[in-house]
Amino acid sequence: MASRTARTRKGEAATEVILQTFRANGLFLAAGDRLAADEGLTAARWQVLGAVALARPLTVPQIARRMGLTRQSVQASVNRMLGDALIEADANPDHRRSPLIRLTELGSAKYAELERRQTTWINALAAGLTASELATAARILRELSNKLDTNARDGGKDRRRR
């Protein structure tokens, strides 16, 4: 029978961060769906639109990496948004089979409207928190994400001696 290793205090605290992040993620996606609904979008499509708007043009794999999504889910959103004329695919001189995705005028207009709505929403959500508290939360989540990303690239190997 294998022995069970107890979590350290840091491990318990990190578990709580992860559980709260899962809960917040679900709530953020639901809020994103509500904010995007009037534009005929979902939170997932809004994420892709935002990635392209902020760093255009990008390939589907680049969008997926930046947003922490699977290439397949981004491709599905891109396909729908191509059909809705929110984005367009241009030839990529560096990769024949991976076109560069950019916003259309309609996509830019919808993204601008979503940004306007999001600004009002986020300002209300942040009320009562300090900029320092929010910066600390962002820094910790970024550090955990970087560690997870590194671990995934290393094949998830546990480097501790057994």
Backbone as ProteinMPNN parsed JSONL, in Angstrom:
{"seq_chain_A": "MASRTARTRKGEAATEVILQTFRANGLFLAAGDRLAADEGLTAARWQVLGAVALARPLTVPQIARRMGLTRQSVQASVNRMLGDALIEADANPDHRRSPLIRLTELGSAKYAELERRQTTWINALAAGLTASELATAARILRELSNKLDTNARDGGKDRRRR", "coords_chain_A": {"N_chain_A": [[0.84, -1.178, 0.0], [0.618, 2.168, -0.888], [2.21, 4.955, 0.613], [0.727, 7.93, 1.833], [1.459, 11.237, 1.145], [1.433, 14.132, 3.058], [0.063, 17.376, 2.455], [2.018, 20.328, 2.446], [1.963, 23.389, 4.388], [2.14, 25.469, 2.542], [1.382, 24.049, 0.294], [-1.298, 23.473, 0.921], [-2.306, 26.096, 0.987], [-1.837, 26.827, -1.672], [-3.522, 25.01, -2.932], [-5.989, 26.036, -2.14], [-5.888, 28.493, -3.508], [-5.993, 27.543, -6.133], [-8.532, 26.251, -6.158], [-10.203, 28.456, -5.702], [-9.559, 29.891, -7.975], [-10.568, 28.219, -9.999], [-13.307, 28.468, -9.409], [-13.631, 31.264, -9.738], [-12.923, 31.452, -12.454], [-15.055, 30.129, -13.75], [-17.137, 31.878, -13.055], [-16.172, 34.257, -14.209], [-16.208, 33.522, -16.929], [-18.971, 33.164, -17.305], [-19.834, 35.79, -16.789], [-18.489, 37.047, -18.885], [-19.81, 35.863, -21.049], [-22.336, 37.018, -20.688], [-21.72, 39.771, -21.014], [-20.855, 39.754, -23.67], [-22.995, 38.838, -25.122], [-24.899, 40.637, -26.292], [-23.558, 41.435, -28.528], [-23.634, 39.234, -30.046], [-21.795, 37.288, -29.426], [-19.706, 34.893, -27.646], [-17.986, 34.356, -24.509], [-15.682, 32.909, -25.121], [-15.261, 33.453, -27.86], [-14.905, 36.168, -27.685], [-12.513, 36.249, -26.273], [-10.718, 35.316, -28.234], [-11.076, 37.277, -30.191], [-10.097, 39.457, -28.754], [-7.403, 38.722, -28.369], [-6.443, 38.873, -30.977], [-7.006, 41.549, -31.531], [-5.299, 42.885, -29.802], [-2.722, 42.13, -30.496], [-2.153, 41.983, -33.274], [-1.266, 40.738, -36.582], [-2.174, 37.289, -35.843], [-1.439, 33.75, -35.753], [-3.532, 30.807, -35.497], [-2.357, 28.876, -33.654], [-0.681, 30.67, -32.229], [-2.539, 32.412, -31.047], [-3.837, 30.578, -29.384], [-1.746, 29.83, -27.61], [-1.189, 32.322, -26.351], [-3.58, 32.807, -25.03], [-3.925, 30.638, -23.424], [-5.399, 28.464, -24.28], [-6.723, 25.57, -26.051], [-5.486, 24.634, -29.271], [-7.397, 23.54, -30.928], [-9.863, 24.451, -29.856], [-9.612, 27.183, -30.267], [-9.407, 27.2, -33.051], [-11.991, 26.346, -33.727], [-13.508, 28.541, -32.797], [-12.397, 30.555, -34.416], [-13.179, 29.632, -36.955], [-15.977, 29.98, -36.778], [-16.092, 32.749, -36.421], [-14.925, 33.641, -38.774], [-16.953, 32.952, -40.535], [-18.871, 34.729, -39.635], [-17.856, 37.086, -40.452], [-16.175, 38.561, -38.772], [-13.503, 38.334, -38.486], [-10.614, 37.882, -40.596], [-8.67, 35.747, -42.696], [-5.367, 35.87, -43.623], [-2.725, 35.276, -45.988], [0.178, 33.662, -44.792], [3.448, 34.414, -44.841], [5.416, 32.973, -43.571], [4.438, 30.459, -43.018], [2.736, 28.242, -44.803], [0.369, 26.762, -44.23], [-0.764, 27.898, -42.006], [-2.595, 30.422, -41.56], [-2.548, 34.026, -41.103], [-4.453, 35.688, -38.725], [-6.692, 38.339, -38.65], [-8.574, 41.234, -37.526], [-11.697, 42.236, -38.957], [-13.399, 45.195, -40.177], [-15.938, 45.083, -39.024], [-15.444, 43.266, -36.937], [-13.604, 44.784, -35.451], [-15.257, 46.902, -34.656], [-17.153, 45.574, -33.075], [-15.442, 44.609, -31.081], [-14.552, 47.021, -29.948], [-16.942, 47.966, -28.822], [-17.409, 45.958, -26.948], [-15.181, 46.368, -25.307], [-15.862, 48.864, -24.239], [-18.124, 48.186, -22.686], [-16.917, 46.326, -20.988], [-15.137, 47.934, -19.566], [-16.767, 49.513, -17.882], [-17.902, 47.439, -16.373], [-15.602, 46.161, -15.191], [-14.506, 48.223, -13.663], [-16.468, 48.535, -11.699], [-16.336, 45.991, -10.542], [-13.765, 45.992, -9.46], [-13.938, 47.864, -7.477], [-13.385, 48.74, -4.106], [-11.177, 47.176, -3.76], [-7.616, 47.404, -3.545], [-5.19, 48.815, -5.803], [-2.722, 47.668, -5.402], [-3.353, 45.208, -4.15], [-4.671, 43.928, -6.259], [-2.605, 43.86, -8.143], [-0.827, 42.136, -6.824], [-2.358, 39.768, -6.776], [-2.506, 39.28, -9.546], [0.216, 38.947, -10.128], [0.862, 36.611, -8.667], [-0.853, 34.707, -9.852], [0.23, 34.795, -12.436], [2.836, 33.826, -11.946], [2.234, 31.213, -11.029], [1.02, 30.249, -13.355], [3.192, 30.379, -15.139], [4.868, 28.457, -13.975], [3.281, 26.176, -14.297], [3.184, 26.091, -17.085], [5.899, 25.685, -17.718], [6.226, 23.198, -16.495], [4.479, 21.668, -18.053], [5.772, 21.802, -20.54], [8.046, 20.394, -19.905], [7.104, 17.895, -19.856], [5.674, 17.232, -17.631], [7.181, 16.086, -15.633], [8.142, 15.061, -12.432], [10.549, 16.492, -10.574], [11.607, 15.92, -8.129], [13.546, 13.906, -5.902], [12.918, 10.522, -5.282]], "CA_chain_A": [[0.0, 0.0, 0.0], [1.436, 3.373, -1.02], [2.024, 5.922, 1.691], [0.175, 9.21, 1.377], [2.226, 12.384, 1.594], [0.569, 15.241, 3.45], [0.392, 18.671, 1.87], [2.641, 21.328, 3.314], [1.107, 24.571, 4.559], [2.121, 26.155, 1.243], [0.576, 23.219, -0.601], [-2.704, 23.712, 1.273], [-2.645, 27.447, 0.542], [-1.873, 26.804, -3.137], [-4.752, 24.294, -3.297], [-7.087, 26.997, -1.981], [-5.784, 29.427, -4.631], [-6.47, 26.845, -7.333], [-9.983, 26.061, -6.056], [-10.835, 29.76, -5.896], [-9.342, 30.252, -9.377], [-11.565, 27.466, -10.77], [-14.612, 29.099, -9.18], [-13.611, 32.578, -10.392], [-12.917, 31.24, -13.905], [-16.432, 29.862, -14.166], [-17.907, 33.116, -12.918], [-15.681, 35.192, -15.229], [-16.719, 33.105, -18.24], [-20.406, 33.466, -17.337], [-19.945, 37.247, -16.936], [-18.065, 37.344, -20.252], [-20.912, 35.487, -21.94], [-23.387, 38.042, -20.56], [-21.239, 41.016, -21.617], [-20.672, 39.58, -25.112], [-24.214, 38.342, -25.759], [-25.54, 41.648, -27.14], [-22.796, 41.51, -29.776], [-23.754, 37.935, -30.703], [-20.571, 36.531, -29.166], [-19.519, 34.207, -26.38], [-16.722, 34.726, -23.868], [-14.586, 32.263, -25.858], [-15.0, 34.212, -29.092], [-14.393, 37.461, -27.246], [-11.099, 36.034, -25.957], [-9.979, 35.232, -29.494], [-11.14, 38.612, -30.778], [-9.189, 40.292, -27.976], [-6.016, 38.347, -28.664], [-6.113, 39.404, -32.302], [-7.064, 43.011, -31.465], [-4.189, 43.422, -29.017], [-1.403, 41.751, -31.032], [-2.454, 41.479, -34.611], [-2.069, 39.53, -36.781], [-1.657, 36.081, -35.193], [-1.917, 32.458, -36.239], [-4.351, 30.104, -34.512], [-1.53, 28.394, -32.536], [-0.217, 31.804, -31.424], [-3.683, 32.841, -30.234], [-4.048, 29.559, -28.359], [-0.688, 29.955, -26.592], [-1.358, 33.57, -25.592], [-4.791, 32.784, -24.22], [-3.96, 29.437, -22.603], [-6.48, 27.624, -24.803], [-6.257, 24.556, -27.0], [-5.519, 25.058, -30.667], [-8.664, 23.079, -31.499], [-10.969, 25.333, -29.45], [-9.407, 28.456, -30.961], [-9.751, 26.988, -34.464], [-13.452, 26.32, -33.826], [-13.976, 29.929, -32.673], [-11.959, 31.259, -35.618], [-14.049, 29.217, -38.061], [-17.272, 30.644, -36.615], [-15.934, 34.195, -36.614], [-14.716, 33.847, -40.209], [-18.295, 32.897, -41.112], [-19.602, 35.924, -39.215], [-17.098, 38.222, -41.018], [-15.543, 39.343, -37.698], [-12.068, 38.221, -38.724], [-10.246, 37.366, -41.912], [-7.414, 35.0, -42.711], [-4.444, 36.31, -44.664], [-1.588, 34.385, -46.23], [1.296, 33.791, -43.868], [4.675, 34.131, -45.598], [6.278, 32.06, -42.809], [3.853, 29.126, -42.869], [1.678, 28.121, -45.802], [-0.872, 26.174, -43.732], [-1.195, 28.582, -40.787], [-2.831, 31.809, -41.965], [-2.56, 35.09, -40.109], [-5.822, 36.099, -38.43], [-6.812, 39.763, -38.308], [-9.949, 41.709, -37.394], [-12.334, 43.016, -40.018], [-14.005, 46.415, -39.622], [-17.033, 44.652, -38.148], [-14.816, 42.712, -35.746], [-13.045, 45.904, -34.687], [-16.378, 47.646, -34.061], [-17.703, 44.756, -31.98], [-14.458, 44.58, -30.007], [-14.581, 48.336, -29.301], [-18.148, 48.007, -27.994], [-17.172, 45.071, -25.807], [-14.232, 47.052, -24.432], [-16.608, 49.897, -23.532], [-18.919, 47.498, -21.657], [-16.022, 45.703, -20.017], [-14.557, 48.982, -18.736], [-17.754, 49.814, -16.841], [-18.027, 46.241, -15.538], [-14.387, 45.898, -14.414], [-14.354, 49.277, -12.669], [-17.376, 48.193, -10.595], [-15.823, 44.778, -9.896], [-12.537, 46.314, -8.729], [-14.23, 48.793, -6.382], [-13.16, 48.169, -2.785], [-9.862, 46.531, -3.741], [-6.554, 48.345, -3.882], [-4.39, 48.465, -6.975], [-1.658, 46.791, -4.914], [-3.931, 43.878, -3.965], [-4.922, 43.364, -7.585], [-1.304, 43.576, -8.748], [-0.309, 40.935, -6.168], [-3.129, 38.629, -7.286], [-2.078, 39.035, -10.926], [1.585, 38.425, -10.104], [0.837, 35.232, -8.179], [-1.444, 33.867, -10.898], [1.208, 34.729, -13.533], [3.91, 32.922, -11.526], [1.709, 29.845, -11.061], [0.839, 29.892, -14.771], [4.514, 30.125, -15.711], [5.33, 27.162, -13.462], [2.493, 25.138, -14.97], [3.621, 26.067, -18.476], [7.209, 25.039, -17.714], [6.002, 21.795, -16.16], [3.865, 21.026, -19.223], [6.808, 21.67, -21.57], [8.981, 19.353, -19.439], [6.403, 16.61, -19.852], [5.048, 16.992, -16.333], [8.049, 15.262, -14.797], [8.383, 15.489, -11.057], [12.009, 16.485, -10.462], [12.061, 15.562, -6.774], [14.072, 12.54, -5.723], [11.968, 9.644, -4.559]], "C_chain_A": [[0.893, 1.251, 0.0], [1.152, 4.329, 0.133], [1.533, 7.236, 1.087], [0.994, 10.339, 1.987], [1.26, 13.519, 1.909], [1.023, 16.517, 2.749], [1.078, 19.542, 2.91], [1.643, 22.467, 3.512], [1.007, 25.349, 3.252], [1.273, 25.375, 0.241], [-0.913, 23.391, -0.34], [-3.153, 25.084, 0.773], [-2.751, 27.503, -0.983], [-3.121, 26.074, -3.634], [-5.947, 25.231, -3.189], [-7.074, 28.027, -3.107], [-6.354, 28.784, -5.898], [-7.985, 26.67, -7.295], [-10.721, 27.377, -6.279], [-10.673, 30.241, -7.34], [-10.337, 29.518, -10.276], [-12.941, 28.127, -10.639], [-14.674, 30.438, -9.909], [-13.652, 32.43, -11.911], [-14.326, 30.988, -14.423], [-17.295, 31.102, -14.118], [-17.474, 34.16, -13.942], [-16.211, 34.822, -16.615], [-18.204, 33.402, -18.378], [-20.62, 34.971, -17.507], [-19.545, 37.661, -18.347], [-19.141, 36.998, -21.263], [-22.03, 36.531, -21.892], [-22.968, 39.354, -21.229], [-21.193, 40.923, -23.144], [-21.966, 39.242, -25.855], [-24.859, 39.358, -26.689], [-24.821, 41.838, -28.469], [-22.838, 40.187, -30.547], [-22.53, 37.06, -30.512], [-20.668, 35.772, -27.849], [-18.211, 34.705, -25.77], [-15.543, 34.137, -24.637], [-14.251, 33.028, -27.137], [-14.448, 35.594, -28.774], [-12.908, 37.356, -26.912], [-10.264, 36.036, -27.228], [-9.945, 36.598, -30.173], [-10.147, 39.539, -30.074], [-7.732, 39.992, -28.26], [-5.575, 38.938, -29.991], [-6.08, 40.932, -32.27], [-5.831, 43.589, -30.784], [-2.814, 43.123, -29.609], [-1.525, 41.247, -32.453], [-1.263, 41.473, -35.532], [-1.387, 38.325, -36.135], [-2.17, 34.846, -35.909], [-2.773, 31.824, -35.146], [-3.487, 29.55, -33.373], [-1.004, 29.527, -31.65], [-1.329, 32.326, -30.517], [-3.878, 31.864, -29.077], [-3.015, 29.671, -27.244], [-0.885, 31.196, -25.73], [-2.532, 33.513, -24.637], [-4.883, 31.552, -23.32], [-5.087, 28.495, -22.995], [-5.9, 26.553, -25.715], [-6.358, 25.109, -28.411], [-6.86, 24.702, -31.297], [-9.824, 24.001, -31.122], [-10.844, 26.7, -30.13], [-9.79, 28.309, -32.431], [-11.263, 26.974, -34.651], [-14.023, 27.741, -33.729], [-13.618, 30.729, -33.915], [-12.863, 30.906, -36.793], [-15.408, 29.912, -37.983], [-17.158, 32.142, -36.912], [-15.592, 34.552, -38.059], [-16.071, 33.88, -40.914], [-19.139, 34.113, -40.785], [-18.928, 37.207, -39.69], [-16.521, 39.138, -39.943], [-14.028, 39.365, -37.846], [-11.855, 37.753, -40.155], [-8.902, 36.681, -41.799], [-6.588, 35.454, -43.9], [-3.317, 35.297, -44.819], [-0.47, 34.701, -45.244], [2.574, 33.449, -44.626], [5.596, 33.135, -44.892], [5.733, 30.644, -42.707], [2.622, 29.019, -43.753], [0.334, 27.675, -45.225], [-1.401, 26.841, -42.463], [-1.392, 30.06, -41.094], [-2.778, 32.776, -40.782], [-3.995, 35.596, -39.959], [-5.813, 37.57, -38.032], [-8.292, 40.129, -38.235], [-10.412, 42.381, -38.678], [-12.845, 44.312, -39.385], [-15.119, 46.059, -38.658], [-16.477, 44.081, -36.842], [-14.233, 43.788, -34.853], [-14.145, 46.689, -33.981], [-16.975, 46.874, -32.888], [-16.733, 44.715, -30.802], [-14.449, 45.916, -29.249], [-15.801, 48.456, -28.387], [-17.99, 47.119, -26.766], [-16.196, 45.697, -24.819], [-14.929, 48.14, -23.615], [-17.415, 49.274, -22.388], [-18.029, 46.922, -20.56], [-15.42, 46.726, -19.079], [-15.501, 49.339, -17.583], [-17.841, 48.661, -15.851], [-16.806, 46.056, -14.637], [-14.159, 46.966, -13.362], [-15.255, 49.01, -11.462], [-16.86, 46.974, -9.827], [-14.617, 45.093, -9.018], [-12.769, 47.257, -7.55], [-14.052, 48.073, -5.041], [-11.855, 47.404, -2.658], [-8.811, 47.581, -4.079], [-5.83, 47.878, -5.14], [-3.28, 47.504, -6.58], [-2.168, 45.355, -4.714], [-4.152, 43.191, -5.315], [-3.615, 43.015, -8.289], [-0.687, 42.321, -8.134], [-1.031, 39.696, -6.67], [-2.682, 38.268, -8.705], [-0.681, 38.43, -10.968], [1.609, 36.966, -9.677], [0.252, 34.304, -9.235], [-0.493, 33.715, -12.086], [2.327, 33.75, -13.181], [3.445, 31.47, -11.538], [1.516, 29.372, -12.499], [2.169, 29.573, -15.426], [5.066, 28.781, -15.255], [4.574, 26.016, -14.135], [2.928, 24.976, -16.422], [4.969, 25.36, -18.602], [7.069, 23.55, -17.454], [5.408, 21.044, -17.355], [4.896, 20.813, -20.329], [7.811, 20.582, -21.213], [8.322, 17.983, -19.396], [5.803, 16.255, -18.504], [5.883, 16.158, -15.387], [8.226, 15.883, -13.427], [9.879, 15.365, -10.838], [12.507, 16.106, -9.066], [12.597, 14.139, -6.771], [13.065, 11.748, -4.928], [12.685, 8.754, -3.612]], "O_chain_A": [[1.815, 1.359, 0.808], [0.01, 4.487, 0.566], [1.891, 7.592, -0.035], [1.196, 10.387, 3.201], [0.372, 13.827, 1.113], [2.209, 16.711, 2.486], [0.755, 19.494, 4.097], [0.595, 22.496, 2.867], [-0.066, 25.83, 2.888], [0.542, 25.96, -0.558], [-1.706, 23.448, -1.281], [-4.237, 25.223, 0.208], [-3.649, 28.149, -1.522], [-3.713, 26.469, -4.639], [-6.823, 25.221, -4.054], [-8.134, 28.399, -3.611], [-7.106, 29.416, -6.639], [-8.656, 26.915, -8.298], [-11.744, 27.412, -6.963], [-11.551, 30.923, -7.868], [-10.89, 30.108, -11.204], [-13.645, 28.321, -11.63], [-15.643, 30.722, -10.613], [-14.34, 33.195, -12.587], [-14.738, 31.574, -15.424], [-18.089, 31.355, -15.024], [-18.315, 34.875, -14.487], [-16.614, 35.695, -17.384], [-18.656, 33.84, -19.436], [-21.485, 35.39, -18.276], [-20.185, 38.527, -18.944], [-19.366, 37.74, -22.219], [-22.602, 36.885, -22.923], [-23.766, 39.977, -21.93], [-21.463, 41.907, -23.833], [-22.024, 39.347, -27.081], [-25.323, 38.992, -27.768], [-25.404, 42.344, -29.428], [-22.168, 40.034, -31.568], [-22.252, 36.188, -31.336], [-21.583, 35.981, -27.052], [-17.428, 35.387, -26.43], [-14.514, 34.795, -24.788], [-13.078, 33.224, -27.453], [-13.62, 36.124, -29.515], [-12.131, 38.258, -27.225], [-9.22, 36.685, -27.29], [-8.902, 37.022, -30.672], [-9.444, 40.313, -30.724], [-6.916, 40.906, -28.378], [-4.46, 39.446, -30.112], [-5.225, 41.546, -32.908], [-5.369, 44.669, -31.152], [-1.838, 43.791, -29.265], [-1.028, 40.167, -32.774], [-0.297, 42.184, -35.254], [-0.177, 38.334, -35.906], [-3.199, 34.884, -36.583], [-2.736, 32.261, -33.996], [-3.848, 29.735, -32.211], [-0.894, 29.353, -30.437], [-1.086, 32.645, -29.353], [-4.064, 32.275, -27.932], [-3.365, 29.615, -26.065], [-0.762, 31.126, -24.508], [-2.49, 34.1, -23.556], [-5.823, 31.435, -22.533], [-5.66, 27.812, -22.146], [-4.734, 26.618, -26.105], [-7.211, 25.947, -28.704], [-7.399, 25.465, -32.099], [-10.673, 24.303, -31.961], [-11.845, 27.3, -30.519], [-10.428, 29.197, -32.996], [-11.769, 27.529, -35.627], [-14.919, 28.102, -34.492], [-14.439, 31.497, -34.416], [-13.27, 31.79, -37.547], [-15.93, 30.377, -38.996], [-18.021, 32.723, -37.571], [-15.927, 35.642, -38.523], [-16.311, 34.723, -41.778], [-20.019, 34.491, -41.557], [-19.385, 38.302, -39.362], [-16.387, 40.342, -40.158], [-13.359, 40.293, -37.392], [-12.778, 37.296, -40.829], [-8.099, 36.994, -40.92], [-7.051, 35.426, -45.04], [-3.001, 34.554, -43.889], [-0.216, 35.86, -44.914], [2.762, 32.297, -45.017], [6.454, 32.522, -45.527], [6.468, 29.722, -42.351], [1.592, 29.635, -43.48], [-0.717, 28.142, -45.664], [-2.397, 26.383, -41.902], [-0.477, 30.863, -40.914], [-2.941, 32.385, -39.626], [-4.665, 35.893, -40.949], [-5.025, 37.992, -37.186], [-9.148, 39.443, -38.795], [-9.628, 43.008, -39.39], [-12.727, 44.494, -38.174], [-15.237, 46.662, -37.591], [-16.989, 44.384, -35.764], [-14.354, 43.715, -33.63], [-13.977, 47.095, -32.831], [-17.266, 47.449, -31.839], [-17.158, 44.779, -29.649], [-14.347, 45.922, -28.022], [-15.693, 48.997, -27.286], [-18.397, 47.496, -25.667], [-16.375, 45.563, -23.609], [-14.627, 48.321, -22.436], [-17.393, 49.772, -21.263], [-18.337, 47.015, -19.371], [-15.206, 46.427, -17.905], [-15.067, 49.451, -16.436], [-17.853, 48.874, -14.638], [-16.958, 45.817, -13.439], [-13.671, 46.662, -12.274], [-14.845, 49.235, -10.323], [-16.941, 46.933, -8.6], [-14.469, 44.515, -7.941], [-11.883, 47.427, -6.713], [-14.509, 46.944, -4.865], [-11.468, 47.023, -1.553], [-9.086, 48.531, -4.811], [-5.859, 46.698, -5.49], [-2.934, 46.611, -7.354], [-1.482, 44.398, -5.074], [-3.85, 42.008, -5.476], [-3.527, 41.985, -8.958], [-0.084, 41.522, -8.85], [-0.396, 38.682, -6.959], [-2.501, 37.094, -9.025], [-0.419, 37.512, -11.745], [2.319, 36.163, -10.282], [0.798, 33.23, -9.489], [-0.411, 32.64, -12.68], [2.726, 32.937, -14.015], [4.171, 30.591, -12.002], [1.817, 28.223, -12.823], [2.274, 28.609, -16.185], [5.661, 28.048, -16.045], [5.172, 25.003, -14.5], [3.029, 23.858, -16.927], [5.156, 24.531, -19.492], [7.715, 22.734, -18.112], [5.796, 19.908, -17.63], [4.901, 19.769, -20.982], [8.362, 19.923, -22.095], [8.932, 17.014, -18.943], [5.461, 15.098, -18.261], [5.353, 15.582, -14.437], [8.434, 17.09, -13.296], [10.429, 14.265, -10.906], [13.714, 15.986, -8.855], [12.154, 13.287, -7.541], [12.438, 12.265, -4.003], [12.057, 7.952, -2.922]]}, "name": "protein", "num_of_chains": 1, "seq": "MASRTARTRKGEAATEVILQTFRANGLFLAAGDRLAADEGLTAARWQVLGAVALARPLTVPQIARRMGLTRQSVQASVNRMLGDALIEADANPDHRRSPLIRLTELGSAKYAELERRQTTWINALAAGLTASELATAARILRELSNKLDTNARDGGKDRRRR"}
